[in-house]
Amino acid sequence: MKKNIKRWVAVFFSLFLCLTAACGSPKGETIEGKYVLLSAEKNGKSVLSDFQLYTVEFEENGGMTVKISYLGLLQSRRSVYTYNGSVVTEKFKDETYEYRVYSDGTMTTDMVDFEETVKIVLQKETKDDVPQAVDFKGILFGEDMSKTKFYNYCPAVIADTEDGREVLHIWYCTNLDDGVIVDYIGYRKGVKQEDGKWLFSEQSIALSPTAGTWDARHTCDPAVIKGEFAYKGETYTYLMAYLGCVTDDYNRNETGLAVAKSAAGPWTKLDDLNPIVPWYDNKTDDIDPEQWGTGMPTLTSVDGKGEVILTYQSSLRGTAGIQRWDFSDLDHPERKFTSDLMHNGIVNSQGIKCSAGIVDFAFDPVRGRLYVFGVTNERNPADVTKTLVNSHCVLAYVDGLADMEAVSAALQSGSYTWNIVGYVGPNTTGFERNHNPAVVRDGRGYIPDSGRVGVVVSTGHNSWDNENIFTYRLYGAVFDIAD
């Protein structure tokens, strides 16, 4: 679930960056690193909230990139620079911009917005050269939310073993530029250390929006499964389902597919097949064009190869849609059935009957049990500022399912009742909002340990100085399953 930054009705502003002090002759020195906005003042008053982004990034070869989003308008420059030890001079086309550099890691400049001057202070971004290992029961990774405007939410998690070590592959929704809400799908690999903690890699981008296509505005909410998927003469090991859209108001979301040969990618979008589930969910009557659409999918393998269960949220159905597909040959996919998720037995943290939303599935072959993990559609505590996400996630199960064919038959018929295991909420995570969850599963979508169900939820605050979405982080938790 996302919250849109307000767009101001404004004409394009003229930017002129200058310094009051004259610069000396360039000496051919270089400067490296990324500088981010620390403060912005106009007429002696802070206008920091008018900026969604202001970064300046230098390269040793004399290149630099400037990105500014001011009052909802984005400007990006790829420039060259010279540096004389105290002043940077940027050349972009016929324009010249200058910055004064200080020994404390700050950089200052003036920005002229029409006839008014905005005094800009940028701070050099520093990162710990050695990533820190973390406990699984806690925030897994992410930027300092008090200093940056990045978000991580809606994960997909696969547990695996590489070279005798336990690893976690995690794909999730994130933004690429500080303060700018455009969704990308990020990826990190976590390796379990000897002390039981997890060391996660730096973020890489698995999927990005593609201009002029069905996912030109956002790509997010990934679900990933392993199997054997043939596409255009190649065989791929990983299949991803994800949400895409072209709208600024987040309506008419759709569900598409991508494939890869390794968890880290590269990923290939199925351009001739997407969206696999369109926003109108293949319905033809009384379609409101302002519908939210389809998305937030999950994938579970039926046979370890190409037969999968695809589940997705659908505003037209009013619940999750469930489809069985044969994706063995993605040039000729076959849909075998479509049904709706039943919510019999689901109650929220207050014991009140509810639906399970934004679900993830996992199968336990040892107990013959299908787990569902989803949100409970409650906001407890109540909103302080408006949030569109939940406070609690619920884990529940259906027993008596011998294999995935039995699971498929039950999901198609709707003849099942859920049994509650427990909840992840504010008392677990310390965050008021807990939403967009995932189960830690193996490559097929099975529970790795029948006695413990690991989960990852998207946490967040319900009141923040900027946007609540910038507090979204991924939090690990574990349910111990009694015999």
Summary of the structure (lengths in Angstrom):
residues: 483
radius of gyration: 24.3
end to end distance: 35.8
largest distance: 79.2
contacts: 1581
relative contact order: 0.11
helix: 4%
strand: 49%
